[in-house]
Amino acid sequence: MKITRNGSAPSRKGNVPSNFSGTVRIDNMAQPSPPGRASTAVVTFSPGARTVWHTHPAGQTIIITAGRGWVQREGEAREDVGPGDTVFFDAGERHWHGATATTGMSHIAITETVDGKNVDWLDAVTEDQYAT
C-alpha cells in the first residue's frame, strides 16, 4: 500500500509552449510502481487555456471535476464538457482538451505509460480550431 498525501508534491506549471497554451496547473495525484502503468493528475486550465494536439499510446481518460471545457478529436466537432462528464480518448487518437474561452476547467487525467512514454505532444491548436 502506498499513500500519497494531499499537497505532498508541489504543483507545477503546464505552461510549456510545446504542450499547452495559456495558464495551466498540474497537480500529480499518483505515480505507479511497476508493473503498474496508470498515473493520475488534476489539471486546471484558466479560461482560454488548452493542450496542444496530442496522442496517448494506451489512451487517456479525463473526468471533468469543475468548470466548463471543450474536447475535440481530429476530424470531429468540438464537444462541450462539464462536471461529472468522463471522456476516453482511444490509443493513438489525435485530440486536445481545455477550458472554454470564458470559463476555467479542471479534470482528473488518468494516463497509462507504454515503453516509458504516456503522451506524444504534437502541434498547437490554432485560434481558428479552438474557436469552432
Long-range contacts (C-beta under 8 A, 24 or more apart in sequence): 2-30, 2-33, 4-29, 4-30, 14-43, 18-52, 18-121, 19-51, 19-52, 19-54, 19-121, 20-49, 20-50, 20-51, 20-52, 20-98, 21-48, 21-49, 21-50, 21-52, 21-98, 21-124, 21-125, 22-46, 22-47, 22-48, 22-49, 22-50, 22-98, 22-99, 23-49, 24-49, 24-98, 29-108, 32-113, 37-112, 37-113, 37-114, 38-110, 38-111, 38-112, 39-110, 39-111, 39-112, 39-113, 39-118, 40-108, 40-109, 40-110, 40-111, 41-108, 41-109, 41-111, 42-106, 42-107, 42-108, 42-109, 43-106, 43-107, 43-108, 43-109, 44-104, 44-105, 44-106, 45-69, 45-98, 45-99, 45-104, 45-105, 45-106, 46-99, 46-104, 47-99, 47-100, 47-101, 47-102, 47-103, 47-104, 48-98, 48-99, 48-101, 49-98, 49-99, 49-104, 50-96, 50-97, 50-98, 50-99, 50-125, 50-130, 51-96, 51-97, 51-98, 51-125, 52-96, 52-121, 52-122, 52-123, 52-124, 52-125, 53-94, 53-95, 53-96, 53-122, 53-123, 53-124, 53-125, 54-94, 54-95, 54-96, 54-119, 54-120, 54-121, 54-122, 55-89, 55-91, 55-92, 55-93, 55-94, 55-95, 55-119, 55-120, 55-122, 56-89, 56-91, 56-92, 56-93, 56-111, 56-112, 56-118, 56-119, 56-120, 57-91, 57-92, 57-112, 57-114, 57-115, 57-117, 57-118, 57-120, 58-91, 58-111, 58-112, 58-113, 58-114, 58-118, 59-88, 59-89, 59-90, 59-91, 59-93, 59-112, 60-88, 60-89, 60-109, 60-110, 60-111, 60-119, 61-86, 61-87, 61-88, 61-89, 61-109, 61-110, 61-111, 62-86, 62-87, 62-89, 62-97, 62-107, 62-108, 62-109, 62-110, 63-107, 63-108, 63-110, 64-105, 64-106, 64-107, 65-106, 65-107, 65-108, 66-104, 66-105, 66-106, 67-99, 67-100, 67-103, 67-104, 67-105, 67-106, 68-99, 68-100, 68-103, 68-105, 69-97, 69-98, 69-99, 69-100, 69-105, 69-107, 70-97, 70-98, 70-99, 70-100, 70-130, 71-95, 71-96, 71-97, 72-96, 72-97, 72-129, 78-132, 81-105, 94-122, 96-125, 98-125, 98-130, 101-130, 101-131
